[in-house]
């Protein structure tokens, strides 16, 4: 059975990520797998000065540093286990029957990829431990995850409340149609008010495609508010989100070869950086 793979690290955003996982689990009727990755930290300390001190002193210092690193690793391991126990208990108390946990050594993206065959949805905080309220600090991890992940990724800001509406940005391209179909087939967003928004661009027959997209959603039972706008893409989407109290944003992404180009300096990257609501990125 596939699972809601939920990345937790003990940062201030962890409660919001846990709440989002509970919501997704209940919507999809899927178990939660909480994942805690013990990433190796870059060490800075006495090793910076070993070239300027005697061999005996250097050896003693390096031995002491090794002991400290071992102790730090043990503490991090235990803290991680306690974190997993806490979020598992919270999910169970919130009514999720099937909850698992997994602790891995290594990069979080590698850990996620290793369990790709067990994944239905990835839930992760927009900010990481030590970088609360700063998206850019986790930007490289998020971009790497979105380049590699084949499953939908739900990015969570510092708070989460179950949404009653979502906005999907539709540009008429193949990736947008694939994202739209995944919304229709997925189940996670069923029952939510859909705001289908297109910003006029150079895509051929965009308005016809836009109207067809609206019909596809309505035929599957979605309540749809459709808006065809003109103007700057990012500013128009953000203004629409604000004026309609949008609670979740859905966007598609290019394939592997184009995704890096798509994110760097793009409207999607701006949405990730400045958005204050959860965002789902679909392939």
VEXZALUM-363928 format. One record per atom (N, C-alpha, C, O): x, y, z; residue in one letter. Coordinates in steps of 0.2 Angstrom, whole numbers, padded with zeros to 4 digits, always signed. Example, Ala and Ser with C-alpha at 12.3 -4.5 7.8 and 13.67 -1.06 7.14 Angstrom:
+0066-0028+0039A+0062-0022+0039A+0066-0016+0039A+0071-0017+0042A+0064-0011+0035S+0068-0005+0036S+0064+0000+0039S+0067+0006+0040S
***
This chain:
+0004-0006+0000X+0000+0000+0000X+0004+0006+0000X+0009+0007+0004X+0003+0011-0004X+0006+0017-0004X+0004+0022+0002X-0001+0021+0004X+0009+0026+0003X+0008+0030+0010X+0009+0038+0009X+0012+0040+0004X+0007+0041+0014X+0008+0049+0014X+0015+0049+0017X+0016+0049+0023X+0020+0050+0013X+0027+0051+0016X+0028+0058+0018X+0027+0063+0015X+0029+0059+0025X+0029+0065+0028X+0036+0066+0032X+0038+0063+0036X+0039+0072+0029X+0046+0073+0032X+0045+0078+0038X+0043+0083+0038X+0048+0076+0043X+0048+0080+0050X+0056+0080+0052X+0060+0076+0051X+0057+0086+0055X+0064+0087+0057X+0065+0091+0064X+0070+0092+0066X+0059+0092+0067X+0059+0095+0074X+0059+0102+0074X+0059+0105+0079X+0058+0105+0068X+0058+0113+0067X+0051+0115+0069X+0047+0111+0071X+0051+0122+0070X+0044+0125+0072X+0039+0123+0067X+0033+0124+0069X+0040+0121+0061X+0035+0120+0056X+0032+0113+0057X+0027+0111+0053X+0035+0108+0061X+0033+0101+0061X+0026+0101+0063X+0023+0096+0060X+0023+0104+0068X+0016+0103+0069X+0011+0105+0063X+0006+0101+0062X+0013+0110+0059X+0009+0111+0053X+0010+0105+0048X+0005+0103+0045X+0016+0103+0047X+0017+0097+0043X+0013+0091+0045X+0010+0087+0041X+0013+0090+0051X+0010+0084+0054X+0002+0085+0053X-0001+0080+0051X-0001+0091+0054X-0008+0092+0053X-0010+0091+0046X-0015+0088+0044X-0005+0093+0041X-0006+0092+0034X-0006+0085+0032X-0011+0082+0028X-0002+0081+0035X-0002+0074+0034X-0008+0070+0036X-0011+0066+0033X-0011+0072+0042X-0017+0069+0045X-0023+0071+0040X-0027+0066+0038X-0023+0077+0037X-0028+0079+0033X-0028+0075+0026X-0033+0072+0024X-0022+0074+0023X-0021+0071+0017X-0022+0063+0018X-0025+0060+0014X-0020+0060+0024X-0022+0053+0025X-0029+0052+0025X-0031+0047+0023X-0033+0056+0029X-0040+0055+0029X-0044+0056+0022X-0048+0053+0021X-0041+0061+0018X-0044+0062+0012X-0043+0056+0007X-0047+0055+0003X-0037+0054+0007X-0035+0048+0003X-0036+0041+0005X-0035+0036+0002X-0037+0041+0012X-0038+0034+0015X-0031+0030+0014X-0032+0025+0013X-0026+0034+0016X-0019+0031+0015X-0016+0032+0022X-0017+0036+0026X-0011+0027+0024X-0007+0027+0030X-0002+0033+0029X+0000+0035+0024X+0000+0035+0035X+0006+0040+0035X+0012+0036+0037X+0012+0032+0041X+0017+0038+0033X+0024+0036+0035X+0028+0042+0037X+0030+0046+0032X+0030+0043+0043X+0034+0049+0045X+0041+0047+0044X+0043+0042+0046X+0045+0052+0041X+0052+0051+0039X+0056+0056+0042X+0055+0062+0042X+0061+0054+0046X+0066+0058+0049X+0073+0056+0046X+0075+0051+0048X+0076+0061+0043X+0082+0060+0040X+0088+0063+0044X+0087+0069+0045X+0093+0059+0046X+0098+0062+0050X+0104+0064+0045X+0108+0060+0043X+0104+0071+0043X+0109+0073+0038X+0115+0075+0041X+0115+0077+0047X+0121+0073+0038X+0127+0075+0041X+0128+0082+0041X+0128+0086+0036X+0130+0085+0047X+0131+0092+0047X+0139+0094+0046X+0143+0090+0048X+0140+0099+0043X+0146+0102+0041X+0150+0104+0048X+0147+0108+0051X+0155+0101+0050X+0159+0103+0056X+0163+0108+0055X+0167+0109+0050X+0163+0113+0060X+0168+0119+0060X+0171+0119+0067X+0167+0119+0072X+0177+0119+0068X+0180+0120+0075X+0187+0120+0075X+0191+0123+0071X+0190+0115+0080X+0197+0115+0080X+0201+0112+0074X+0207+0114+0073X+0197+0109+0070X+0200+0106+0064X+0202+0112+0059X+0207+0111+0055X+0200+0118+0060X+0202+0123+0056X+0209+0126+0058X+0212+0129+0054X+0211+0123+0063X+0218+0126+0066X+0223+0121+0066X+0229+0122+0069X+0222+0115+0064X+0226+0109+0065X+0233+0110+0062X+0238+0107+0064X+0233+0114+0056X+0240+0115+0053X+0244+0120+0057X+0250+0121+0055X+0242+0123+0062X+0246+0128+0066X+0248+0126+0073X+0250+0130+0077X+0246+0120+0074X+0248+0117+0081X+0252+0111+0081X+0252+0108+0075X+0255+0109+0086X+0259+0103+0086X+0256+0097+0085X+0250+0096+0086X+0259+0092+0083X+0256+0085+0081X+0253+0082+0087X+0247+0080+0086X+0256+0082+0093X+0253+0079+0099X+0247+0082+0101X+0242+0079+0102X+0247+0089+0101X+0241+0093+0103X+0235+0092+0097X+0229+0091+0099X+0238+0091+0091X+0233+0090+0086X+0229+0084+0086X+0223+0083+0086X+0233+0078+0088X+0230+0072+0089X+0225+0071+0094X+0220+0068+0094X+0227+0075+0100X+0223+0075+0106X+0216+0078+0104X+0211+0076+0106X+0217+0084+0101X+0211+0088+0099X+0206+0084+0094X+0200+0084+0095X+0210+0081+0089X+0206+0077+0084X+0202+0071+0088X+0196+0070+0086X+0205+0068+0092X+0202+0062+0096X+0196+0065+0100X+0191+0062+0101X+0197+0071+0103X+0192+0074+0107X+0186+0076+0103X+0180+0075+0105X+0188+0079+0097X+0182+0080+0092X+0178+0074+0090X+0172+0075+0089X+0182+0069+0089X+0179+0063+0087X+0174+0060+0092X+0168+0058+0090X+0176+0061+0098X+0171+0059+0104X+0165+0063+0104X+0160+0061+0105X+0166+0070+0103X+0161+0074+0103X+0156+0073+0098X+0150+0073+0098X+0159+0072+0092X+0154+0070+0086X+0150+0064+0087X+0144+0064+0085X+0153+0059+0090X+0150+0053+0092X+0144+0054+0097X+0139+0051+0096X+0146+0058+0102X+0140+0060+0107X+0135+0064+0103X+0129+0063+0105X+0137+0068+0099X+0132+0073+0096X+0127+0068+0091X+0121+0069+0091X+0130+0063+0088X+0126+0059+0084X+0121+0055+0088X+0116+0054+0086X+0124+0052+0094X+0119+0048+0098X+0113+0053+0100X+0108+0050+0101X+0115+0059+0102X+0109+0063+0105X+0104+0065+0099X+0098+0065+0100X+0107+0066+0093X+0103+0068+0087X+0098+0062+0086X+0092+0062+0084X+0101+0056+0086X+0097+0049+0085X+0092+0049+0090X+0086+0047+0088X+0093+0050+0096X+0088+0049+0101X+0083+0055+0101X+0077+0053+0101X+0085+0061+0099X+0080+0066+0098X+0075+0065+0092X+0069+0066+0093X+0078+0062+0087X+0074+0060+0081X+0069+0055+0083X+0064+0055+0080X+0071+0050+0087X+0067+0044+0089X+0061+0047+0093X+0055+0045+0092X+0062+0052+0097X+0057+0055+0102X+0053+0059+0097X+0047+0059+0098X+0055+0063+0092X+0051+0066+0088X+0046+0062+0084X+0041+0064+0084X+0049+0056+0081X+0045+0052+0078X+0039+0049+0082X+0033+0048+0080X+0041+0047+0088X+0036+0045+0093X+0030+0050+0094X+0024+0048+0095X+0032+0056+0095X+0028+0062+0096X+0023+0063+0090X+0017+0063+0091X+0025+0063+0084X+0021+0064+0078X+0017+0058+0077X+0011+0059+0075X+0019+0052+0078X+0015+0046+0077X+0009+0046+0082X+0004+0045+0080X+0011+0048+0088X+0005+0048+0093X+0000+0054+0092X-0006+0053+0092X+0003+0059+0089X-0002+0065+0087X-0007+0063+0082X-0013+0064+0082X-0004+0059+0077X-0008+0057+0071X-0013+0052+0073X-0019+0052+0071X-0011+0047+0078X-0016+0042+0080X-0021+0045+0084X-0027+0044+0084X-0019+0050+0088X-0024+0054+0092X-0029+0058+0088X-0035+0059+0090X-0027+0060+0082X-0031+0064+0077X-0035+0059+0073X-0039+0062+0069X-0035+0052+0074X-0039+0048+0071X-0037+0044+0065X-0040+0041+0061X-0030+0044+0064X-0027+0040+0058X-0025+0034+0061X-0021+0033+0066X-0028+0028+0058X-0027+0022+0061X-0020+0019+0059X-0018+0015+0064X-0018+0020+0053X-0011+0017+0051X-0006+0022+0051X-0006+0027+0047X-0001+0022+0055X+0004+0027+0056X+0011+0023+0057X+0011+0019+0061X+0016+0024+0053X+0022+0021+0053X+0028+0027+0054X+0026+0033+0053X+0034+0025+0056X+0039+0030+0056X+0045+0026+0053X+0046+0020+0054X+0050+0031+0051X+0056+0028+0048X+0062+0033+0049X+0061+0039+0048X+0067+0031+0052X+0073+0035+0053X+0079+0033+0048X+0081+0027+0048X+0081+0038+0045X+0087+0036+0040X+0093+0041+0041X+0092+0047+0043X+0099+0038+0039X+0105+0042+0039X+0106+0045+0032X+0105+0041+0027X+0107+0051+0031X+0108+0053+0024X+0104+0059+0022X+0100+0062+0026X+0104+0061+0016X+0100+0067+0014X+0093+0065+0013X+0091+0060+0012X+0089+0070+0015X+0081+0069+0015X+0079+0067+0008X+0074+0063+0007X+0081+0070+0003X+0079+0069-0004X+0081+0062-0006X+0077+0058-0009X+0087+0059-0004X+0089+0052-0006X+0084+0048-0002X+0082+0042-0004X+0083+0049+0004X+0079+0045+0009X+0072+0044+0006X+0069+0039+0006X+0069+0050+0003X+0062+0050+0000X+0063+0045-0007X+0058+0041-0008X+0068+0046-0011X+0068+0042-0017X+0069+0035-0016X+0067+0031-0019X+0072+0033-0010X+0073+0026-0008X+0066+0023-0007X+0066+0016-0008X+0061+0026-0005X+0055+0023-0004X+0049+0026-0009X+0044+0026-0007X+0052+0027-0015X+0047+0030-0020X+0042+0025-0021X+0036+0027-0023X+0043+0018-0021X+0038+0013-0023X+0032+0013-0017X+0027+0010-0018X+0034+0016-0012X+0029+0016-0006X+0025+0022-0005X+0021+0023-0001X+0026+0027-0010X+0024+0034-0009X+0018+0035-0013X+0017+0033-0019X+0013+0039-0010X+0007+0041-0014X+0008+0049-0014X+0006+0052-0019X+0010+0052-0009X+0010+0059-0008X+0016+0061-0004X+0017+0057+0001X+0020+0066-0005X+0025+0068-0001X+0023+0075+0002X+0021+0080-0001X+0024+0075+0009X+0022+0081+0013X+0028+0084+0016X+0032+0080+0020X+0030+0090+0015X+0036+0093+0018X+0035+0100+0019X+0032+0104+0016X+0039+0102+0024X+0039+0109+0026X+0043+0114+0021X+0048+0112+0019X+0040+0120+0020X+0044+0124+0016X+0050+0127+0019X+0055+0129+0015X+0051+0127+0026X+0057+0129+0029X+0059+0123+0033X+0055+0119+0036X+0066+0123+0034X+0068+0117+0038X+0071+0119+0045X+0071+0125+0047X+0074+0114+0049X+0076+0116+0055X+0082+0121+0055X+0087+0120+0051X+0082+0126+0059X+0087+0131+0059X+0086+0136+0054X+0090+0141+0054X+0081+0136+0050X+0079+0141+0045X+0072+0143+0045X+0069+0144+0040X+0069+0143+0051X+0062+0145+0052X+0061+0152+0049X+0065+0156+0050X+0055+0152+0045X+0053+0158+0042X+0058+0161+0037X+0058+0167+0035X+0062+0156+0034X+0066+0158+0028X+0066+0153+0023X+0069+0148+0024X+0062+0154+0018X+0062+0149+0012X+0069+0148+0009X+0070+0142+0008X+0072+0153+0008X+0079+0152+0004X+0083+0147+0007X+0087+0144+0003X+0083+0146+0014X+0088+0142+0017X+0087+0135+0015X+0091+0131+0015X+0080+0133+0013X+0079+0126+0011X+0078+0126+0004X+0076+0120+0001X+0079+0131+0000X+0078+0131-0007X+0081+0126-0011X+0078+0123-0016X+0087+0124-0010X+0091+0119-0014X+0088+0112-0013X+0087+0109-0017X+0086+0111-0006X+0083+0104-0005X+0076+0104-0009X+0074+0099-0012X+0072+0109-0008X+0065+0109-0011X+0066+0108-0019X+0063+0104-0022X+0071+0112-0022X+0071+0112-0029X+0074+0105-0031X+0071+0102-0036X+0079+0102-0027X+0081+0095-0029X+0075+0090-0028X+0075+0086-0032X+0071+0091-0023X+0066+0086-0022X+0061+0087-0028X+0059+0081-0031X+0059+0093-0030X+0054+0093-0036X+0057+0091-0042X+0053+0089-0047X+0064+0091-0043X+0067+0089-0049X+0067+0081-0049X+0066+0078-0055X+0067+0078-0043X+0068+0071-0043X+0061+0067-0042X+0060+0061-0044X+0057+0070-0038X+0051+0067-0036X+0046+0065-0042X+0045+0070-0046X+0043+0059-0042X+0038+0057-0047X+0031+0058-0044X+0026+0057-0048X+0031+0059-0038X+0024+0059-0035X+0023+0067-0033X+0027+0071-0032X+0016+0068-0032X+0015+0075-0030X+0018+0077-0023X+0019+0073-0019X+0020+0083-0023X+0023+0086-0017X+0019+0092-0014X+0017+0096-0017X+0017+0091-0008X+0013+0096-0004X+0018+0100+0001X+0020+0097+0005X+0019+0106-0001X+0023+0110+0003X+0019+0115+0008X+0014+0118+0006X+0022+0114+0014X+0018+0117+0020X+0021+0123+0022X+0027+0123+0024X+0018+0129+0023X+0021+0135+0027X+0020+0134+0034X+0020+0128+0036X+0021+0139+0038X+0022+0138+0045X+0015+0137+0049X+0016+0135+0055X+0010+0137+0045X+0003+0135+0048X-0001+0131+0043X+0000+0132+0037X-0005+0126+0046X-0009+0123+0041X-0016+0122+0044X-0017+0120+0050X-0021+0124+0040X-0028+0122+0041X-0031+0119+0035X-0030+0120+0030X-0036+0114+0037X-0039+0110+0031X-0042+0115+0026X-0046+0119+0028X-0040+0115+0020X-0043+0120+0015X-0050+0118+0013X-0052+0113+0012X-0053+0124+0011X-0060+0123+0008X-0060+0125+0001X-0065+0124-0003X-0054+0128-0002X-0054+0130-0009X-0047+0129-0011X-0042+0129-0007X-0046+0129-0018X-0039+0129-0020X-0039+0132-0027X-0044+0133-0030X-0033+0135-0029X-0033+0138-0036X-0028+0134-0040X-0022+0132-0037X-0030+0133-0046X-0025+0129-0050X-0023+0134-0056X-0028+0136-0060X-0017+0135-0057X-0015+0140-0062X-0014+0136-0069X-0010+0131-0069X-0018+0138-0074X-0018+0134-0080X-0016+0138-0086X-0019+0144-0087X-0011+0136-0089X-0008+0140-0095X-0009+0137-0102X-0006+0139-0107X-0013+0131-0102X-0014+0128-0108X-0009+0123-0111X-0010+0120-0116X-0003+0123-0108X+0002+0118-0110X+0001+0111-0108X-0004+0110-0104X+0005+0106-0111X+0004+0099-0109X+0004+0098-0102X+0001+0094-0099X+0009+0101-0099X+0010+0100-0091X+0004+0102-0087X+0003+0099-0082X+0001+0108-0089X-0005+0110-0086X-0011+0105-0087X-0014+0104-0082X-0011+0102-0093X-0017+0097-0094X-0015+0091-0089X-0020+0088-0087X-0009+0089-0089X-0007+0083-0085X-0009+0085-0077X-0011+0080-0074X-0007+0091-0075X-0008+0092-0068X-0016+0092-0067X-0018+0090-0062X-0020+0095-0072X-0027+0095-0071X-0030+0088-0070X-0034+0087-0066X-0027+0084-0075X-0030+0077-0074X-0028+0073-0068X-0032+0069-0065X-0022+0075-0065X-0021+0072-0059X-0025+0075-0053X-0027+0071-0048X-0027+0081-0053X-0032+0084-0049X-0038+0080-0049X-0041+0078-0044X-0041+0079-0055X-0047+0075-0056X-0047+0068-0054X-0052+0066-0051X-0041+0065-0055X-0041+0058-0053X-0039+0057-0046X-0040+0051-0043X-0035+0062-0043X-0032+0060-0037X-0036+0059-0031X-0034+0055-0027X-0041+0063-0030X-0045+0062-0024X-0044+0067-0018X-0048+0069-0014X-0038+0070-0018X-0036+0074-0012X-0040+0080-0012X-0042+0083-0007X-0041+0083-0018X-0045+0090-0018X-0052+0089-0020X-0055+0094-0021X-0055+0083-0020X-0062+0082-0021X-0066+0085-0016X-0064+0084-0010X-0071+0089-0017X-0075+0092-0012X-0073+0099-0010X-0077+0103-0007X-0067+0101-0013X-0065+0108-0012X-0067+0113-0018X-0068+0110-0024X-0069+0119-0017X-0070+0124-0022X-0064+0125-0026X-0059+0127-0023X-0065+0124-0033X-0059+0125-0037X-0060+0132-0040X-0065+0133-0043X-0054+0135-0040X-0053+0142-0044X-0048+0140-0049X-0042+0139-0048X-0051+0140-0056X-0047+0139-0061X-0045+0145-0064X-0049+0149-0066X-0038+0147-0065X-0036+0153-0067X-0031+0153-0072X-0026+0149-0072X-0032+0157-0078X-0028+0157-0083X-0026+0164-0084X-0030+0169-0084X-0019+0166-0086X-0017+0172-0087X-0015+0172-0095X-0011+0168-0097X-0018+0177-0098X-0017+0177-0106X-0010+0176-0107X-0006+0180-0105X-0008+0172-0112X-0001+0171-0114X-0001+0170-0122X-0006+0170-0125X+0005+0167-0124X+0006+0166-0131X+0004+0159-0133X+0004+0157-0139X+0001+0155-0129X-0001+0148-0130X-0007+0148-0135X-0012+0152-0134X-0006+0145-0140X-0012+0144-0146X-0018+0142-0143X-0018+0137-0139X-0024+0145-0144X-0030+0143-0142X-0031+0142-0135X-0034+0138-0132X-0028+0147-0131X-0028+0146-0124X-0035+0146-0121X-0037+0143-0117X-0039+0151-0124X-0045+0152-0121X-0050+0146-0122X-0054+0144-0118X-0049+0143-0128X-0053+0137-0129X-0051+0131-0125X-0055+0127-0122X-0044+0130-0124X-0042+0125-0119X-0044+0127-0112X-0046+0122-0108X-0044+0133-0110X-0046+0135-0103X-0054+0133-0102X-0055+0130-0097X-0058+0134-0107X-0065+0133-0106X-0066+0125-0106X-0070+0122-0103X-0062+0121-0110X-0062+0114-0110X-0060+0111-0103X-0063+0107-0101X-0055+0114-0100X-0053+0112-0093X-0058+0113-0088X-0059+0109-0084X-0062+0119-0089X-0067+0120-0084X-0073+0115-0085X-0075+0113-0080X-0074+0113-0091X-0079+0108-0092X-0077+0101-0089X-0081+0098-0086X-0071+0100-0090X-0068+0093-0087X-0069+0093-0080X-0071+0088-0077X-0067+0098-0076X-0068+0099-0069X-0075+0098-0067X-0077+0094-0062X-0080+0102-0070X-0087+0102-0069X-0090+0095-0070X-0094+0093-0066X-0088+0092-0075X-0091+0085-0077X-0089+0080-0071X-0092+0075-0070X-0083+0081-0068X-0081+0077-0062X-0084+0079-0055X-0082+0076-0050X-0088+0084-0055X-0092+0086-0049X-0088+0091-0045X-0091+0093-0040X-0083+0095-0048X-0080+0100-0045X-0085+0107-0046X-0087+0108-0051X-0085+0110-0040X-0088+0117-0041X-0082+0122-0043X-0077+0122-0040X-0083+0125-0049X-0078+0129-0052X-0080+0136-0053X-0085+0138-0055X-0075+0140-0051X-0075+0147-0052X-0069+0148-0057X-0063+0147-0056X-0071+0150-0063X-0066+0151-0069X-0065+0158-0070X-0069+0162-0071X-0058+0160-0071X-0056+0167-0072X-0051+0167-0077X-0045+0164-0076X-0052+0171-0082X-0047+0172-0088X-0045+0179-0087X-0048+0183-0089X-0038+0180-0086X-0036+0186-0084X-0030+0188-0089X-0028+0184-0093X-0028+0195-0088X-0023+0198-0092X-0018+0201-0087X-0020+0203-0082X-0012+0201-0089X-0007+0205-0084X-0001+0200-0083X+0000+0195-0085X+0003+0203-0078X+0009+0199-0076X+0007+0193-0072X+0003+0193-0068X+0010+0187-0074X+0008+0181-0072X+0008+0180-0064X+0003+0179-0061X+0014+0182-0061X+0015+0181-0054X+0010+0186-0050X+0007+0184-0046X+0010+0192-0052X+0006+0197-0049X-0001+0196-0049X-0005+0197-0044X-0003+0193-0055X-0010+0192-0056X-0013+0186-0052X-0018+0186-0049X-0008+0181-0051X-0010+0175-0047X-0010+0177-0040X-0015+0175-0036X-0005+0181-0038X-0005+0183-0031X-0011+0187-0029X-0014+0187-0023X-0013+0192-0033X-0019+0196-0032X-0025+0192-0032X-0029+0193-0027X-0026+0187-0036X-0032+0183-0036X-0032+0179-0030X-0037+0179-0027X-0026+0176-0028X-0026+0172-0021X-0028+0177-0016X-0032+0174-0011X-0026+0183-0015X-0028+0187-0010X-0035+0189-0010X-0038+0189-0005X-0037+0191-0015X-0044+0194-0016X-0050+0188-0015X-0055+0190-0013X-0048+0182-0016X-0053+0176-0016X-0051+0172-0010X-0054+0166-0009X-0047+0174-0006X-0045+0170+0000X-0043+0163-0001X-0046+0158+0002X-0039+0162-0006X-0037+0155-0008X-0033+0152-0003X-0029+0155+0000X-0035+0145-0001X-0031+0142+0004X-0026+0137+0002X-0023+0134+0006X-0026+0135-0004X-0021+0131-0007X-0020+0132-0014X-0025+0134-0018X-0014+0131-0016X-0012+0132-0024X-0009+0126-0027X-0005+0122-0024X-0011+0125-0033X-0009+0119-0037X-0006+0121-0043X-0008+0126-0047X+0000+0119-0044X+0004+0121-0050X+0007+0115-0053X+0009+0110-0050X+0008+0114-0060X+0011+0109-0063X+0019+0111-0064X+0021+0116-0063X+0023+0106-0066X+0030+0107-0067X+0032+0103-0073X+0029+0099-0076X+0038+0106-0076X+0040+0103-0082X+0043+0096-0080X+0044+0094-0074X+0046+0092-0085X+0049+0086-0084X+0056+0087-0082X+0058+0093-0081X+0060+0082-0081X+0066+0082-0077X+0071+0087-0081X+0074+0091-0077X+0071+0087-0087X+0077+0090-0091X+0075+0098-0090X+0080+0102-0091X+0069+0100-0090X+0068+0107-0090X+0066+0110-0083X+0065+0116-0082X+0065+0106-0078X+0063+0108-0072X+0067+0113-0068X+0065+0118-0066X+0074+0112-0069X+0079+0117-0066X+0078+0124-0069X+0077+0129-0066X+0078+0124-0076X+0077+0130-0079X+0070+0133-0077X+0070+0140-0077X+0065+0129-0076X+0058+0132-0074X+0058+0135-0068X+0055+0140-0067X+0062+0133-0063X+0062+0135-0056X+0066+0142-0055X+0064+0146-0052X+0072+0142-0058X+0076+0147-0057X+0074+0153-0060X+0073+0154-0066X+0072+0158-0056X+0069+0165-0058X+0062+0164-0061X+0060+0169-0065X+0059+0159-0060X+0052+0158-0063X+0046+0161-0059X+0047+0162-0053X+0040+0161-0062X+0035+0163-0058X+0033+0158-0052X+0031+0159-0047X+0034+0151-0054X+0033+0146-0049X+0038+0147-0043X+0036+0146-0037X+0044+0149-0044X+0049+0150-0039X+0046+0155-0035X+0047+0155-0028X+0044+0161-0038X+0041+0166-0034X+0035+0164-0030X+0035+0166-0024X+0031+0160-0032X+0025+0158-0028X+0028+0154-0022X+0025+0154-0017X+0033+0150-0023X+0036+0146-0018X+0039+0150-0013X+0038+0149-0007X+0042+0155-0015X+0046+0160-0010X+0041+0164-0006X+0042+0165+0000X+0036+0167-0009X+0032+0172-0006X+0025+0169-0004X+0021+0173-0001X+0023+0163-0006X+0016+0161-0005X+0016+0160+0003X+0021+0157+0006X+0010+0161+0006X+0009+0160+0013X+0004+0154+0014X+0001+0154+0019X+0002+0150+0008X-0003+0145+0009X+0001+0139+0006X+0006+0139+0003X-0002+0133+0008X+0001+0127+0006X+0001+0126-0002X-0004+0129-0005X+0005+0123-0005X+0006+0122-0012X+0007+0115-0014X+0011+0112-0011X+0004+0113-0019X+0005+0106-0022X+0008+0107-0029X+0005+0110-0033X+0014+0104-0030X+0017+0104-0036X+0016+0097-0039X+0018+0092-0036X+0013+0097-0045X+0012+0090-0049X+0016+0090-0055X+0018+0095-0058X+0018+0083-0057X+0021+0082-0063X+0017+0080-0068X+0019+0079-0074X
***
